[in-house]
Amino acid sequence: MASFNKALPDFQLRIDPTEQLADFNHDDIDIGIRFGFGNYPGLKSELIAEDELVLAYRPGLIDPNKPLREQLSKLNFIYDEGRDNEHAWLELNKQLGLSGHTFSNLKIDNAALVQQATVAGQGFSLLRRRLVNQSLELGQLEIYPDFAWLCEYRYFLVAPERHFEWPKLKAFRDWIVAELSAC
């Protein structure tokens, strides 16, 4: 948020992290950021970024110089219930020949909580790279270098079409696209 405040000091930003779709007719909301397919009836969606799932773990939990298959079969998989996660997990199993390693008994429907459990060393997970960049920089997480899964879901700005013409939203769009391009 420091970058936002520096780039756009005259704009006020309120973040409302919810999975509920905004009601632009009744709520005081200018724009939404959604992770999905971009089809929201009655609203304009503008693609701002893609993402990929990476195999993440606390530093030292997995040794990238040793065979991954044996290491994963002994660790807890912290499963995020997202659509892309299931596809990525099945592909990883296929690549490693892990037919017996099933979904975890720990399923969490919140990527931030999955990341917290992973940072705490409770196992490994498949996390969106854009969400873990800061944890990687701080040395809280590592990612396995030989696996990444391009997400079907992408990040979109979503709002009524007329909102995209507002100067403050044009400025916000330019700022967020530049930020995401730098990641």
N, C-alpha and C positions, 0 to 999 in steps of 0.2 A: 504494500500500500504506500510505502514511502515513495516509490517511483511515480505512482498516480498523483500524490500530493505535490511532488516536485514538478511534474509535467503539466498538471492542470490545477494549480492552487486556488482558482476561483470557483471550482466546481465542488459540490458536495456529493459524496457517494455513500449510499446506505446499502448494506449487503443484507439480504434476507435469504439465508441458505435453506431452501425448502425443495421438496420434490413436487410440490403442488404447482400446477400451471398458474401463472398470474392472470388476474382478471383486470385487464387494462381499462375497462369501462368503469370499474368501481374502486379500484385500489390506486394509491398514489405511487405508481410504478412507471418508469420511463422505458426500461428495456430489461429483457431477461437473457441469461446465458444458460443454454441447455446443452446437455450431452445426450445426443440421440441421432435420429435420422434426419431431422430438420423439417419434418412435415407436421406443422401445427395449423390446423384449419383456421382461416380468417386472419392469419398473421404472416408477416414476412419473416423469412429465415435467411440469414446470411452466414455462410460458412466462414469461420475464423481460424480453425486449426483442426488438425488430425492428431491422433495419439497412438501409442502402441503400449501393449502390456509387456512388462519385463519381469524376469524371475528375480525377486528381491529377497534379501535376508540380512540379518545383523552381521556386521563384519566378523569374519572368522568362522561363521557357522557352516559355510560351504567353501571348499577349497577348489577353485577353478582349474587347478593342475591335476586333480584326481577325477576319476570317472564320476560323472554326475548321477548316473542311474543308481549306484549303490548308496550314495549319500542321501538322495531324496527318499529312497525307500525306507530310511530309518528316521526321517524327520516328519513333523506334523505340518500338514498343508493347511494354511489358514485361507479359507475359501470365501471370496467375495462373490455374492450371488448375481453379479452382473452378467448380461447376455454374452458379452465378449469373453468373459473369464472362462465360461464353460468351453467355448470353442478353442481357446488358447490352451487350456488344460488338456483337452483331448489331443490336440496336436503335439504338445510336449510329451504326453504319454506315448503317442505313436512314435515320435522320434527316438525316444529312449527305450521303447519296448517294455514299458511298465504296465503290463496287463493286469497285475494284481493290485496295483496302487489305486485305490478309489478316491472319490471325493472325501474330504475331511468331515469329521463329525462336528467340527466347529465351522459353522456357516454364518457369515456376517453380511448384512445388507447395508453396509456403510463403508466406503473405501477408506475414510479417515480412521475408523476403528481398526480395520484390517492393517493399515499402515502402522498404527500404534502397537498392535500386537506383534507385528513383524520387528519393529524397532526394539521392542522389549525382549526379543529373542525367543518367542514362543513357537517359532517355526519359520517357514518360508511362504511366500505368497506371490501371486501375479498382480502387479500394481501398474497403474498408468504412469508412464515415464514423467509426464508433465506434473503429476502430483508428488513425485518423489525427488525431483531435482534438488530441492533445498536439503532434504535429508541426506542425499548423496554428497552434496557439497560440505555438509557438516560432519560427515563421516559416520552418520548414524546407520546408514544402510549401504550395502553393496549390491550390484546386479551381476548376474551371470552373463558373461560376454557373448555367449553363443546362442542366445534365444531372445527373440522379440516377435510379437504378434501384432500386426496392424489392426487396430480396432475397427469394427464396422461402424460403431457410433463415432460421431465427430462433435466438435464444439460449434455452436451456432449462437449468434445474436438473434433474439426473437422479439418482435414488437409489431404493433400495427404499422402499416407501411408509412403513414404520415410521420411517425416518430423518427424515422431514419433521415428525415429532412431537417430536423432540428439541429442548430449549430452545436449544442452541447453534446448531442449524441454522435454527431460526426466527429467531434473532437475525441470523445470516449472511444469510438470505434477505431480511429487512427491510433490512439494510444495502445489499446489492448492488442490490436493486430501487430504493432511494432514489438510489444512485450513478448507475445507468443512466438514471433519470428526469431527473437533472440534466444529462445530456449532450445 
